[in-house]
């Protein structure tokens, strides 16, 4: 399956979310790969995992839920889970207006505090997001209410030596529905070696294959996306 890869920007509030869409007409579904920031080092990890998920037959949309400016100048921005979840829902609104994507089942995969954002978004739109995967991160920050109302199958991947395991286990145990815990070799997900990161990516791909709802639409022969021609914003203050 040959994927077409396109850099995109999606409007959310007064900013644009930068991302990369890889898609083909005959994919099984769409996996959103979300991180709270725009760190280039994290992008390399994101790209590796996206490749494994794509090899399993899925389109991917890798998306930063914060701008680089926010990451550099607002230390608390990544912990504003409400805002991150709202931006994810804005991205979903964009997807729902793209004919090649609108009918695809959607899975959510997140790092860091974006893990909390996908829990909140899935709790708010249980019929839209079919499957979740949290690469450690901080899903506990979603709060007890969203965790206890999750209906989508949810995977937690946690490093065997991760010092935050106890907190993650408490959040995991609140989920009432289908959920699974996978232990990855190494410590915190953010510091895994490429080999151990590929292991985690394999866990994600397997979970998506097993739990993603089947697509219900007819596979199209061609596709085009409604990409903004001009998304320039006024310069950000420094």
VMD Tcl script that draws the C-alpha trace (Angstrom):
set ca {
  {0.00 0.00 0.00}
  {1.50 3.31 -1.11}
  {0.67 6.27 1.11}
  {0.56 9.88 0.05}
  {2.12 12.14 2.69}
  {1.02 15.77 3.02}
  {2.07 18.48 5.52}
  {-1.08 20.13 6.85}
  {-2.21 22.87 9.21}
  {-5.56 22.64 10.96}
  {-7.31 25.69 12.47}
  {-8.05 25.55 16.20}
  {-9.09 28.64 18.13}
  {-6.67 31.40 17.07}
  {-3.77 29.10 16.13}
  {-2.91 26.46 13.54}
  {-2.00 22.92 14.49}
  {0.85 21.58 12.38}
  {0.84 17.97 11.32}
  {1.60 15.36 8.72}
  {-1.08 13.26 7.04}
  {-0.21 9.94 5.38}
  {-3.16 8.38 3.57}
  {-4.27 6.01 0.82}
  {-7.79 5.13 -0.34}
  {-7.71 1.54 0.93}
  {-6.53 2.06 4.52}
  {-8.20 0.25 7.44}
  {-8.75 3.46 9.37}
  {-7.08 6.65 10.57}
  {-4.80 6.84 13.62}
  {-4.18 10.28 15.10}
  {-0.72 10.42 16.70}
  {-0.75 13.29 19.17}
  {1.83 15.06 21.25}
  {1.44 18.16 23.40}
  {4.35 20.07 21.86}
  {6.38 20.64 18.71}
  {9.75 19.36 19.89}
  {11.90 18.12 16.97}
  {13.30 15.28 19.08}
  {9.80 14.05 19.83}
  {8.98 14.27 16.13}
  {11.59 11.59 15.39}
  {9.89 9.26 17.87}
  {6.52 10.12 16.40}
  {7.75 9.36 12.87}
  {9.11 5.95 13.88}
  {5.83 4.91 15.47}
  {3.80 6.29 12.56}
  {5.78 4.10 10.16}
  {4.95 0.94 12.10}
  {1.26 1.86 12.29}
  {1.20 2.61 8.56}
  {2.77 -0.77 7.81}
  {-0.22 -2.33 9.58}
  {-2.53 -0.74 7.02}
  {-3.59 2.52 8.67}
  {-3.49 6.13 7.61}
  {-1.86 8.40 10.18}
  {-2.25 12.03 11.13}
  {0.66 13.13 13.34}
  {-0.35 16.35 15.05}
  {1.15 18.83 17.52}
  {-1.46 20.10 19.98}
  {0.71 23.11 20.89}
  {2.66 25.59 18.82}
  {6.42 25.89 19.12}
  {5.89 29.38 20.56}
  {3.67 27.99 23.33}
  {6.17 25.27 24.10}
  {9.02 27.76 24.44}
  {7.20 30.54 26.30}
  {4.48 28.89 28.40}
  {5.71 26.16 30.72}
  {2.18 25.33 31.85}
  {0.62 25.06 28.39}
  {1.19 21.32 28.11}
  {-0.77 20.78 31.34}
  {-3.85 22.63 30.10}
  {-5.63 19.37 29.33}
  {-8.95 21.08 28.63}
  {-7.39 23.18 25.88}
  {-5.49 20.22 24.41}
  {-8.71 18.19 24.27}
  {-10.55 21.09 22.61}
  {-7.83 21.28 19.97}
  {-8.13 17.56 19.33}
  {-11.87 18.00 18.85}
  {-11.15 20.87 16.43}
  {-8.94 18.51 14.45}
  {-11.79 16.01 14.41}
  {-14.10 18.72 13.03}
  {-11.63 19.23 10.18}
  {-11.47 15.48 9.52}
  {-15.27 15.31 9.33}
  {-15.18 17.80 6.45}
  {-12.62 15.84 4.41}
  {-14.42 13.35 2.10}
  {-11.46 10.92 2.01}
  {-11.34 10.81 5.83}
  {-14.81 11.51 7.19}
  {-16.06 7.90 7.09}
  {-12.89 6.27 8.41}
  {-12.88 4.76 11.90}
  {-10.51 6.73 14.12}
  {-7.96 5.58 16.66}
  {-6.09 7.91 19.02}
  {-2.48 7.46 20.10}
  {-0.84 9.97 22.43}
  {2.34 10.86 24.29}
  {2.78 12.99 27.40}
  {-0.15 15.07 28.58}
  {-1.84 14.49 25.23}
  {-2.74 11.11 26.74}
  {-5.09 12.95 29.09}
  {-6.51 14.93 26.16}
  {-7.47 11.80 24.21}
  {-9.21 10.35 27.27}
  {-11.29 13.50 27.65}
  {-12.08 13.70 23.94}
  {-13.11 10.03 23.79}
  {-15.29 10.43 26.87}
  {-17.00 13.42 25.23}
  {-17.44 11.75 21.81}
  {-17.68 8.01 22.55}
  {-19.17 7.19 19.16}
  {-16.43 8.95 17.21}
  {-13.17 7.57 18.59}
  {-13.07 3.79 18.32}
  {-9.82 2.88 20.08}
  {-7.19 4.57 22.27}
  {-3.51 3.96 23.04}
  {-1.53 5.87 25.66}
  {2.26 5.68 25.44}
  {2.70 6.26 29.18}
  {2.34 10.02 29.48}
  {-0.18 11.42 31.96}
  {-3.64 9.98 31.25}
  {-4.32 10.41 34.97}
  {-4.61 14.16 34.36}
  {-7.85 13.54 32.46}
  {-9.57 13.12 35.81}
  {-11.57 10.31 37.37}
  {-14.83 11.19 35.59}
  {-13.57 10.82 32.01}
  {-11.53 7.73 32.88}
  {-14.54 6.03 34.47}
  {-16.76 6.83 31.49}
  {-14.42 5.54 28.75}
  {-16.13 3.14 26.36}
  {-13.43 2.82 23.71}
  {-10.90 -0.03 24.06}
  {-7.86 1.56 25.71}
  {-4.23 0.43 25.75}
  {-1.61 1.63 28.25}
  {2.03 1.06 27.27}
  {4.40 1.69 30.18}
  {8.14 1.15 30.53}
  {9.02 -1.63 32.97}
  {11.24 0.79 34.90}
  {9.01 3.86 34.60}
  {8.93 5.66 37.99}
  {5.38 6.83 37.28}
  {3.97 3.31 37.05}
  {1.94 3.53 40.27}
  {0.09 6.67 39.13}
  {-0.56 5.17 35.71}
  {-1.87 1.97 37.27}
  {-4.37 3.93 39.36}
  {-5.68 5.64 36.22}
  {-5.75 2.33 34.34}
  {-7.81 0.66 37.06}
  {-10.52 3.34 36.78}
  {-11.37 2.37 33.20}
  {-14.52 0.22 33.22}
  {-14.44 -1.11 29.68}
  {-12.02 -3.06 27.52}
  {-8.48 -2.09 28.52}
  {-5.06 -3.66 28.38}
  {-1.67 -2.98 29.98}
  {1.55 -3.70 28.07}
  {5.01 -3.38 29.61}
  {7.76 -2.10 27.32}
  {11.42 -2.79 27.90}
  {13.22 0.16 29.47}
  {12.17 3.13 31.55}
  {10.09 6.15 30.65}
  {8.67 6.07 27.12}
  {10.28 9.45 26.40}
  {13.74 7.93 26.83}
  {13.36 4.53 25.19}
  {15.97 3.31 22.75}
  {14.87 2.98 19.10}
  {14.68 -0.80 19.54}
  {12.41 -0.56 22.57}
  {10.37 2.17 20.91}
  {9.75 -0.15 17.95}
  {8.52 -2.75 20.43}
  {6.01 -0.21 21.79}
  {4.99 0.72 18.25}
  {4.33 -2.96 17.58}
  {2.04 -3.07 20.62}
  {0.13 -0.09 19.21}
  {-0.21 -1.59 15.73}
  {-1.44 -4.90 17.15}
  {-4.00 -3.10 19.34}
  {-5.30 -1.04 16.43}
  {-5.61 -4.16 14.26}
  {-7.54 -6.00 16.95}
  {-9.78 -3.21 18.22}
  {-10.35 -0.67 15.44}
  {-13.94 -0.89 14.16}
  {-14.17 -1.86 10.47}
  {-14.78 0.88 7.93}
  {-18.32 0.93 6.58}
  {-17.91 3.03 3.44}
  {-16.97 2.01 -0.08}
  {-13.25 2.39 -0.79}
  {-12.78 5.35 -3.20}
  {-10.44 5.28 -6.20}
  {-9.19 8.84 -5.80}
  {-9.11 11.46 -3.07}
  {-8.43 15.13 -2.49}
  {-8.17 17.12 0.71}
  {-9.54 20.55 1.50}
  {-6.26 22.17 2.50}
  {-6.17 25.89 3.37}
  {-4.37 27.91 0.71}
  {-3.25 30.61 3.11}
  {-3.10 30.08 6.84}
  {-0.78 32.94 7.74}
  {-1.30 34.44 11.17}
  {0.00 37.71 12.59}
  {3.54 37.31 14.01}
  {3.54 36.01 17.55}
  {4.88 38.29 20.20}
  {8.17 37.23 21.76}
}
mol new
graphics top color blue
foreach p $ca { graphics top sphere $p radius 0.5 }
foreach p [lrange $ca 0 end-1] q [lrange $ca 1 end] { graphics top cylinder $p $q radius 0.2 }
display resetview
